[in-house]
Amino acid sequence: LGRLPLRITETTFSPADYDAFLKREGESIATFRRSQQQAFNEERSRWSAQDSSGATAEPPAAPTVAVEAGYTAVESPVAGSLWKHAVTPGAWVEAGEPVALVESMKTEIAVLAPEAGRLSSFAVQPGTPVTPGSTIALLESA
């Protein structure tokens, strides 16, 4: 970390050289700016599609799961989307071992087994929106 040697070149800014650069690269700069403006206009259109309060429709929540005696719920710690399963049903997991990953705000968050047990089933599949406390999976208690 931080061990990359820096190469610093001392120079003087030349307005004439900069003008020549702008002339030489003018068409590619204009193409980029058109693409950038188009992307911005498309984003503004999506903003306009929101309701007057500025809120977008809430994604559907993960289904409610009944937890029967002898089973323990593995719950999402945050709101997000179930990204992937980390183990397969039938696998033995230890307390604190990742069972699934939730994506929230471009961050992967491990959903950990609250206790040791055999993973019985997943309550949600990858891509499903989850909220804090949503049951992700069921553990058969040890």
Disulfide bonds with the S-S distance in Angstrom:
none
